[in-house]
Amino acid sequence: MTVALTACASGPEHQAVSPLAQLSVEEGLDEAPNGIDEMAPADVLEQSLAAMRATGSYRVSGTTVSGNTIDIAFKDGVGSVGSVGAENPVQLVATPGAVYVTGDESLGEVVGADVGTTLAGKWLLISPEAASSFAIFSDGSTFAAAVLGADDPEGLTAVREVDGQPAVGLIFPETGGTLWVAATGEPLPLRLEEKGASAGTGVIAFSDYGTEVAVTPPAEDAVVDLTKIPVPTATPTPTP
């Protein structure tokens, strides 16, 4: 599941601000009340990630340019719950010690097993090897560091209004992505725009900071341990 959400992922060529941002913001603010427009881009990112961790929880939602959708609520240090995927999103409950997923028969392609008849509306406790594809969702700080901290920002936009809130854009030159950070109060991430973002894709929103998130693993009788599903063996070919 490559949702490492290629968050800031795209090609090397980019504009100073992503296309969607140019359409969706209104200029008119001269400076950031919280002072982030006077800081080095790397310091803004560091403070933004720290502010994010301090809230304890948040929600991330949207669709990448590549078509992966995500709608997951994180509780830092506890885990996450939500859905992620492309045409057939996978429902998941992830904790640092276990990952449970459920979905339709296409789930087998994700976890690497024939689960068509085994799933039957149950949750799969997937193997450590398969779970590595979902490890990014096991903790809010892990996700934030992997998605927002994977590249070094090298520029800042002017203060603009994004989704009704003053924000400063962090520009990532290698990917052409722009991370909009709140310019008032704590410098929390507000929105990540990939290169090529449009009104429907390439936009990941961060919201619901500090909201209670219930990360509840499914009941034991609703879980199938993928590691205990027998692997079919090939029938030996008779020798002449």
C-alpha positions in Angstrom: 0.0 0.0 0.0 2.0 2.9 -1.3 0.2 5.6 0.6 3.5 6.9 2.0 1.0 9.0 0.4 3.7 10.2 -1.8 2.5 13.2 0.1 4.9 15.6 -1.5 5.4 13.3 -4.4 5.7 14.2 -8.0 8.4 15.4 -10.4 11.2 17.8 -10.1 9.7 20.7 -12.0 7.4 22.9 -10.0 5.9 26.3 -9.7 6.6 28.6 -6.7 3.1 27.7 -5.4 1.1 24.7 -6.4 -1.7 25.4 -9.0 -4.6 24.8 -6.6 -3.2 27.2 -4.0 -3.1 30.0 -6.6 -6.8 29.4 -7.2 -7.9 28.9 -3.6 -6.2 31.6 -1.6 -6.7 35.3 -1.2 -3.8 37.7 -0.8 -4.0 40.7 1.5 -2.2 39.7 4.7 1.2 41.2 5.2 2.7 39.1 7.9 2.1 36.0 10.0 0.9 36.9 13.5 2.8 33.9 14.9 6.0 34.9 13.2 6.6 31.8 11.0 7.1 33.9 7.9 10.3 35.3 9.5 11.7 31.8 10.1 13.9 29.5 8.0 11.7 26.9 6.1 13.3 24.0 7.9 12.5 25.6 11.3 8.9 26.2 10.3 8.5 22.5 9.4 10.1 21.4 12.7 7.9 23.6 14.7 4.8 22.5 12.7 5.5 18.8 13.4 6.1 19.6 17.1 2.8 21.5 17.3 1.1 18.6 15.6 2.4 16.1 18.1 1.4 18.3 21.0 -2.3 18.2 20.0 -2.3 14.4 20.6 -4.7 13.6 17.7 -5.7 14.7 14.3 -7.5 13.6 11.1 -6.0 13.4 7.6 -8.2 13.1 4.6 -8.1 13.6 0.8 -7.0 12.1 -2.4 -3.5 12.0 -3.9 -2.8 12.8 -7.6 -2.2 9.1 -8.1 -5.7 8.3 -6.9 -5.1 7.0 -3.4 -7.8 8.2 -1.0 -7.3 8.5 2.8 -9.5 9.3 5.7 -7.8 8.3 8.9 -8.0 9.6 12.5 -4.8 9.3 14.5 -4.3 9.2 18.2 -0.6 9.8 18.9 1.1 6.9 20.7 -2.1 4.8 20.4 -2.8 4.2 16.7 -5.3 5.0 14.0 -8.7 4.1 12.5 -10.1 4.8 9.1 -9.8 3.8 5.4 -7.1 4.1 2.7 -6.7 2.9 -0.8 -7.7 3.5 -4.4 -10.7 1.9 -6.1 -11.4 -0.4 -3.2 -10.4 1.3 0.0 -9.2 -0.9 2.9 -10.7 -0.3 6.4 -8.1 -0.5 9.1 -7.4 -0.3 12.7 -3.7 0.1 13.4 -1.7 0.1 16.6 2.0 -0.1 17.3 1.6 -3.8 18.0 -1.0 -5.0 15.5 -2.7 -4.0 12.3 -6.3 -5.2 11.5 -7.7 -4.7 8.0 -10.9 -5.6 6.2 -12.4 -5.1 2.7 -13.6 -6.9 -0.3 -11.9 -9.8 -2.2 -9.4 -7.4 -3.6 -7.8 -7.2 -0.2 -5.9 -10.3 -1.0 -3.8 -8.3 -3.5 -2.8 -5.9 -0.7 -1.9 -8.5 2.0 -0.5 -11.1 -0.4 -2.8 -13.9 0.4 -5.9 -15.6 -1.0 -8.5 -14.4 1.5 -11.6 -14.4 -0.7 -13.4 -17.2 1.2 -11.6 -16.6 4.5 -12.5 -13.0 5.0 -16.3 -13.3 5.0 -16.9 -10.0 6.7 -14.2 -10.5 9.3 -11.0 -8.5 10.1 -7.6 -9.8 9.2 -4.7 -9.6 11.7 -2.0 -9.4 9.1 1.5 -10.7 9.3 4.5 -8.5 10.3 5.7 -8.7 6.6 2.4 -7.5 5.2 1.9 -5.1 8.1 5.0 -3.2 7.0 3.0 -1.8 4.2 0.7 -0.3 6.8 3.3 0.6 9.4 3.0 4.3 8.5 -0.5 4.3 10.1 0.5 2.8 13.4 1.2 6.1 15.0 0.4 9.7 14.3 4.0 10.9 14.7 5.2 8.2 12.4 2.8 9.2 9.7 3.5 12.9 10.1 7.3 12.4 9.9 7.0 10.1 6.9 4.6 12.3 4.9 5.5 15.8 5.9 9.1 15.4 6.9 10.3 13.3 4.0 11.8 16.2 2.1 13.4 19.5 3.1 11.5 22.7 2.3 13.5 25.4 0.7 11.1 28.3 0.4 8.1 30.1 2.0 5.2 31.8 0.3 3.7 35.1 1.4 1.0 34.9 4.0 -2.3 34.0 2.3 -5.8 32.9 3.3 -6.3 29.1 3.0 -9.6 27.6 3.8 -10.6 30.8 5.6 -7.4 30.8 7.7 -4.1 32.8 7.4 -1.4 30.4 6.3 2.2 30.3 5.0 3.1 27.8 2.3 6.3 25.6 2.7 7.7 24.8 -0.8 9.3 21.5 -1.4 11.5 21.8 -4.5 12.2 18.2 -5.1 8.5 17.3 -5.4 6.8 20.6 -6.2 4.5 20.1 -3.2 3.3 22.9 -0.9 2.5 22.4 2.8 0.2 25.2 4.1 0.9 25.9 7.8 -1.3 28.1 10.1 0.0 31.6 10.4 -1.9 32.3 13.6 -1.7 30.5 16.9 0.2 27.2 16.8 1.8 26.6 13.3 -0.3 23.5 12.6 -0.3 21.8 9.2 -3.5 22.7 7.4 -3.2 21.3 3.9 -0.7 19.5 1.7 -0.9 20.1 -2.1 1.0 17.9 -4.5 2.3 19.1 -7.8 -0.5 18.9 -10.3 -3.2 19.3 -7.6 -6.7 20.0 -8.8 -10.0 20.6 -7.0 -10.5 16.8 -6.7 -7.1 15.3 -6.3 -3.7 16.0 -4.9 -5.0 17.6 -1.8 -4.5 16.2 1.7 -6.2 18.1 4.6 -5.2 18.0 8.3 -8.0 18.8 10.7 -9.7 17.9 14.0 -6.7 18.5 16.1 -7.1 17.4 19.7 -10.4 15.6 19.0 -10.9 12.3 20.9 -10.2 9.3 18.7 -11.3 5.8 19.7 -8.8 3.2 18.4 -10.6 0.0 19.3 -9.3 -3.3 17.8 -12.1 -5.6 16.5 -13.5 -8.3 18.8 -11.5 -11.5 19.0 -14.2 -13.6 17.4 -14.3 -11.2 14.4 -10.6 -11.6 13.7 -8.8 -14.0 11.4 -5.0 -14.3 12.0 -3.5 -14.2 8.5 -0.4 -16.0 9.8 -2.5 -19.0 10.6 -4.1 -19.4 7.2 -2.5 -22.5 5.5 -0.6 -21.8 2.3 -1.6 -24.1 -0.5 1.2 -26.3 -1.7 1.8 -27.1 -5.3 1.0 -30.7 -6.4 4.2 -32.4 -7.4 4.7 -33.2 -11.0 5.0 -37.0 -11.6 8.3 -38.1 -13.0 8.2 -40.4 -16.1 
